[in-house]
Amino acid sequence: MTVAEIKASVAELKVAVGSLGRRWGRDT
């Protein structure tokens, strides 16, 4: 993997985690 690919993957993970956190925050 290239550095650019790693950075893109990390960014996608952060977006996914952020959306999950907001969803759980609303539910609880």
Rosetta blueprint (number, residue, H / E / L):
1 M L
2 T L
3 V H
4 A H
5 E H
6 I H
7 K H
8 A H
9 S H
10 V H
11 A H
12 E H
13 L H
14 K H
15 V H
16 A H
17 V H
18 G H
19 S H
20 L H
21 G H
22 R H
23 R H
24 W H
25 G H
26 R H
27 D H
28 T L
